[in-house]
């Protein structure tokens, strides 16, 4: 018996029977209906969330033990807590101010300028940035009324605001991110 050439031991091919294409009826309409219902579900979810937020009212202090209409009381001293004020402060380094965003917490440091080197002291700790106004002068203009730098608005108590004003009159102010 002589060896057979390769490929002759393969079975014969068979034909695939012809059949009509399968068509799903209403496929486009189902897709459109699904998208329409998703939009309705999303709108309903947003409406429920908005109603829940409206019913909850404005956020109070952490812990939520504040009754509406009553002043916040400092429990340790038994007197009303210090009111927060918005204090505009000119920071000496304008590039540092460009890094700040509303909601950031910063420490404000006053650096005394003297011939002997000067001292730095912390004037405000953990002050919250409420606004970073756009500069009115051209960049690099040190002839402005504020003597350069950039303005930032901080939320601090009244005593800290007074210290900030006093320090800005005699020293250059800088900030560090907390």
C-alpha positions in Angstrom: 0.0 0.0 0.0 1.4 3.3 -1.0 1.0 6.4 1.2 -1.7 8.8 0.2 -1.0 12.4 -0.5 -1.8 14.8 2.3 -5.2 16.3 2.3 -7.1 13.4 0.8 -8.3 12.1 4.2 -10.5 15.3 4.8 -14.2 14.6 4.7 -16.3 16.1 1.9 -17.8 19.5 2.4 -21.5 19.9 3.0 -23.6 22.9 2.0 -25.2 25.2 4.5 -28.9 25.2 3.8 -30.5 28.4 2.7 -32.8 30.2 5.1 -34.4 33.6 5.2 -32.7 36.3 7.4 -34.1 36.6 10.9 -35.9 39.9 11.5 -36.9 41.1 14.9 -40.1 43.1 14.6 -40.4 46.4 16.4 -36.7 46.6 17.4 -36.3 50.3 16.7 -39.5 51.1 18.6 -38.4 49.1 21.6 -35.1 51.0 21.7 -36.8 54.4 21.4 -39.2 53.4 24.2 -36.4 52.3 26.4 -34.5 55.6 25.9 -37.7 57.5 26.6 -38.4 55.6 29.8 -34.8 56.2 31.0 -35.2 59.9 30.5 -38.5 59.8 32.5 -36.8 57.8 35.3 -33.9 60.2 35.5 -36.3 63.2 35.6 -38.3 61.6 38.3 -35.1 60.8 40.3 -33.9 64.4 40.0 -37.3 65.7 41.1 -37.4 63.5 44.2 -33.8 64.6 45.1 -34.7 68.3 44.7 -37.8 67.8 46.9 -35.7 66.1 49.6 -33.1 68.8 49.6 -35.8 71.5 49.8 -37.5 69.7 52.7 -34.2 69.4 54.6 -33.7 73.2 54.6 -30.5 75.0 54.9 -27.6 73.2 56.4 -26.8 74.0 60.0 -23.6 73.4 62.0 -22.0 70.0 62.1 -24.0 67.8 64.5 -27.3 69.4 63.6 -28.2 70.4 67.2 -29.2 73.9 66.3 -32.8 74.9 66.5 -34.1 77.2 63.8 -34.5 80.9 64.8 -32.1 80.7 67.8 -28.6 82.0 67.9 -25.7 79.5 68.1 -24.4 79.5 71.6 -20.8 78.7 72.6 -21.6 75.9 75.1 -18.2 76.3 77.0 -18.6 80.0 77.7 -22.5 80.2 77.7 -22.5 83.2 75.3 -23.3 83.5 71.6 -20.6 82.4 69.2 -18.5 84.9 67.4 -20.0 86.1 64.1 -18.1 85.4 60.9 -17.3 88.3 58.7 -15.9 88.6 55.2 -12.4 90.1 55.4 -10.7 91.2 52.1 -6.9 90.7 52.5 -4.1 91.7 50.1 -1.6 88.9 49.9 1.9 89.9 48.8 2.4 87.1 46.3 -0.2 87.2 43.5 0.9 83.8 42.1 0.0 82.2 45.4 -3.4 83.7 45.3 -4.0 82.2 41.8 -3.7 78.8 43.4 -6.6 79.4 45.8 -10.2 78.5 45.2 -13.3 79.3 47.2 -13.7 76.8 50.1 -9.9 76.3 50.6 -8.6 76.7 54.2 -5.5 78.9 54.7 -3.3 80.2 57.4 -2.4 83.9 57.1 1.2 84.8 58.0 2.5 88.3 58.6 6.1 88.9 57.8 7.6 92.1 59.3 10.0 93.9 57.1 13.0 95.2 59.0 16.8 95.6 58.6 17.5 92.8 61.1 15.6 90.2 59.0 12.1 90.5 60.6 9.8 88.0 62.2 6.9 86.0 60.8 3.8 85.3 62.9 0.5 83.6 62.2 -2.4 86.1 62.2 -5.3 83.7 61.2 -5.5 80.0 61.3 -7.9 77.9 59.2 -9.6 80.9 57.5 -11.9 79.8 54.7 -11.5 81.4 51.3 -14.9 82.7 50.2 -13.8 84.6 47.0 -10.8 85.2 44.8 -11.6 88.4 42.8 -10.1 88.9 39.4 -7.2 91.4 39.5 -8.1 94.9 38.2 -4.6 95.9 37.3 -2.3 94.5 34.6 -0.2 91.5 35.7 3.1 92.6 37.2 1.9 96.2 37.9 3.4 97.1 41.3 2.4 100.7 41.1 -1.2 99.9 42.0 -2.8 101.4 45.2 -2.3 98.1 47.1 1.4 98.0 46.2 1.2 94.7 44.3 0.0 91.3 45.4 -3.5 90.1 45.0 -6.8 90.3 46.9 -8.5 87.4 48.5 -11.7 87.4 50.7 -11.6 85.3 53.8 -14.3 84.2 56.2 -13.1 84.8 59.8 -14.4 85.9 63.1 -14.4 89.6 64.0 -11.4 89.5 66.3 -9.3 87.8 63.6 -10.5 90.3 61.0 -9.2 93.1 63.2 -5.8 91.4 63.6 -5.7 90.9 59.8 -6.3 94.6 59.1 -3.7 95.6 61.7 -1.1 93.2 60.3 -1.7 94.3 56.7 -0.9 97.9 57.7 2.6 97.0 59.0 3.6 93.8 57.3 3.5 91.7 54.1 0.9 89.0 54.3 1.3 85.4 52.9 -0.9 82.3 53.0 -0.3 78.6 53.4 -2.9 76.0 52.4 -4.2 73.9 55.3 
